[in-house]
Amino acid sequence: MLDSKTGDRVTCNRYNGPYGNNTYYDKFKHPVKAAKNFFKSDCDYALVKSKACLKDYGPAKYRYCAWSPKSKNGKCSGIIKHKKTFHRH
């Protein structure tokens, strides 16, 4: 688990949905909590516009959003014209 606050640097805002609790949960260990936080998150909305964000669930070397390089941080949020740092819906 990882708690975030507004302005934190994140790879992807996949847990900033309006019904979540600003906490990243591993989707295998906590599938219900992870899904609740994902619903209507930036990543959820970005998937409608680009399937590139799905790459974040595959091998690290192919990820669309990543800790490094910095230009990839929050990239899915950018697709929907949102801030690339953590923010809550």
MIROVEX-67875 format. One record per residue: x, y, z of N, C-alpha, C, O in turn; residue in one letter. Coordinates in pm, whole numbers, plus 32768, in hexadecimal, padded with zeros to 4 digits. Layout:
BEGIN
XYZXYZXYZXYZA/...
END
This chain:
BEGIN
80547F8980008000800080008058807C800080C5807E8039M/802780E27FC0806F81607FB8800881D07FBC7FB581DC7F62L/800E822280237FB38294802E7FEF830A7FE2806883207FE7D/7F9B83557F9E7FC983C97F537F7C84447F7C7F0A843E7FAAS/7FC084B67F6A7F7D85367F837F8F858E7F087FE985767EB8K/7F3C85F17EFA7F3D86497E867FC9867E7E6B800D86AF7EC5T/7FF286737DED807686A57DC480E4863D7DC5815086577D8FG/80CD85C87E018133855F7E01814F85327D7380F5852D7D20D/81CD85127D5881F484DE7CD581C9844B7CCF81E983FD7D29R/818384277C668154839E7C56816F83707BC7817F83C17B6CV/817482EC7BB4818382B97B2C810082C97AE180FF82F37A6DT/809182A97B23800E82B07AE37FA582CB7B4E7FAB82937BBCC/7F4683207B2F7ED8833C7B8C7E6B82D47B7A7DFC82F37B50N/7E8D82577B9A7E2D81EA7B897DDF81CF7C097D8C81737C0DR/7DF7821D7C6F7DB182087CEE7D7A828B7D267D73829D7DA0Y/7D5482E67CCE7D1F83667CFC7C8B83767CDD7C5983E57CCFN/7C4583067CD17BB6830A7CB67B6783487D2A7B99834C7D9BG/7AEF83777D0F7AA083BE7D757A6E83677DE87A49839B7E51P/7A6E82E57DD67A3C828B7E407AAD82467E8B7A9581F37EE2Y/7B2882697E697B9E822C7EA67BCE82787F207B8B82D27F53G/7C43824F7F4E7C7A828B7FC87D0A82BC7FB67D5682C38016N/7D2F82DF7F387DB683157F1A7E2582B37F397E9782DD7F4EN/7E0782337F3C7E6B81CF7F5E7E7C816D7EEC7E1A81397EB5T/7EFA81537EC77F1680EF7E617F1180667EA27F54804E7F08Y/7EC3800C7E697EBC7F827E987EE77F257E277EC37F3A7DB3Y/7F347EC07E497F597E597DEA7ED97E137DBC7E897DE67E0ED/7EC67E097D3A7E487DD37D057E387D3D7D1F7DCA7D087D16K/7EA67CF97D3E7E9C7C6A7D5C7E837C517DF17E3B7BF47E15F/7EBD7CA37E467EAB7C927ED67E297CD07F087DEC7C9D7F66K/7DFF7D3C7ECB7D877D867EF57D337DAB7E7A7D237E227E5DH/7CFC7D497E317CB77D687DB37C3D7DC37DC17C267E167D69P/7BEF7DB67E2B7B787E097E3A7B9E7E9A7E577B687EF77E1BV/7BFD7EAE7EB37C2A7F377ED47C6D7F787E5B7C577FEE7E41K/7CBE7F2B7E127D027F617D9C7C9D7F8A7D317CAA7FF47CF4A/7C387F387D1B7BD17F577CB77B807FD27CDF7B5F80257C8AA/7B617FDE7D5E7B1580517D907B6380D37D797B2981387D51K/7BE580D07D927C3881477D7F7C5081657CEB7C6381D97CC6N/7C4E80FE7C957C64810E7C067BE981497BC07BF881977B62F/7B7281257BEC7AF781507BAB7AEE81E87BA17AF3822E7C06F/7AE2821B7B277ADD82AB7B087B5E82F57B2C7B5B836E7B45K/7BCE82AD7B2F7C5182EC7B447C8383237ABF7C46830B7A57S/7CF2836C7AC17D2D839F7A467D4C832C79E77D328335796FD/7D8482C07A1C7DA8824E79C87D2C821179887D2E81ED7913C/7CC2820579D47C4481D079A07C148225792B7BF281F078C2D/7C1182A8793C7BE5830378D27C458302785A7C1A830A77E8Y/7CC782F978757D2B82FA780A7D20827F77B17D3D82867739A/7CF6820F77EA7CE88195779A7C8181A5772B7C89816076C5L/7C2181FD773D7BBD821776D57BFE825A765C7BD7824275EAV/7C6282AE76777CA482F9760B7D1E82B275D27D4082C5755DK/7D60825F76247DDB821E75F87DEF819B76427DE7819676BDS/7E07813375F87E2280B076357EB380A576647ED98040769EK/7F03810C764C7F90810A76747FA080F4770A800180B77737A/7F41812677587F4A811877EA7F43808778167F6F80677884C/7F0D802F77C37F0A7FA177E67F967F6677F17FAA7F017834L/7FF77FA577AE80807F7577B480B67F79784381177F337861K/807B7FC8789A80AB7FD2792480967F51797280CC7F4179DFD/80497EF7793B802F7E79798080857E08794980737D94796EY/80E17E2978F1813B7DC578B681C97DD678EA81DE7E127953G/822A7DA078A182B77DA978CA82E47E3A78DA82BE7E90788CP/83367E53793F83627EDA796183A37F2378EC838E7F9B78DCA/83F07EDE789A84377F23782E83D97F5A77C384027FAF7773K/835C7F2B77BF82FC7F5A775B82937FB9779482397FE4774CY/829D7FDB78138235802C7852822C80B87817829080F477F1R/81B280E7780F8196816C77D981B481D8784181EE823F7821Y/818D81BF78BC81AB8218792C821681D37980821381597990C/8273821E79B582DF81E17A03832182497A5D831582C17A47A/836682187AC583B082737B1D842182B67AD2844583277AF0W/845982727A7284C882A97A2784B48286799584928213797AS/84C582DA793A84E98367794B847483BC797A84008396796DP/8495842F79B1842F848879EA83C484B07985835384CC79ABK/83E784B27907838684DB78A1830F847B789882A7849F7862S/831E840278CC82B183A178C8825483AB794081E58375793CK/827D83EE79AA822A83F77A2281A484377A02819E84A279C5N/813883F57A2B80B3842D7A198087843B7989802C8489796BG/80C483F2792F80AA840378A0801783EC787C7FE184317826K/7FD5838C78BE7F47837378A17EF183E978CE7E8C8407788FC/7F18842C79397ECE84A479637ED9851078F97E79855978DFS/7F4D851A78BB7F61857C78517F07856377D97EDD85C27797G/7EE984E677BD7E9284C4774C7E098507775C7DCC853276FAI/7DDA851177D87D56854D77F17D6285DC78257D038614785CI/7DD9861778147DF286A478367DE486C178CC7DB5872B78F3K/7E0F865F791E7E10867379AF7EA0868479DF7EFE86667995H/7EB186B47A597F3686C17A937F7886377A997F3585D27AADK/7FFC86357A86804585B77A868073858D7B1180AF85227B21K/805785DF7B75807385B87BFF7FF085887C3D7F8585987C03T/7FFA854D7CB47F8385147CF07F1B85817D107F3D85EC7D43F/7EA085647CF17E2E85BB7D117DB485637D1E7DAC84F97CE0H/7D57858D7D6C7CDF853D7D847C6C85727D2F7C6385EA7D17R/7C17851A7D037B9F85417CB77B2E855F7D157AC085817CE9H/
END
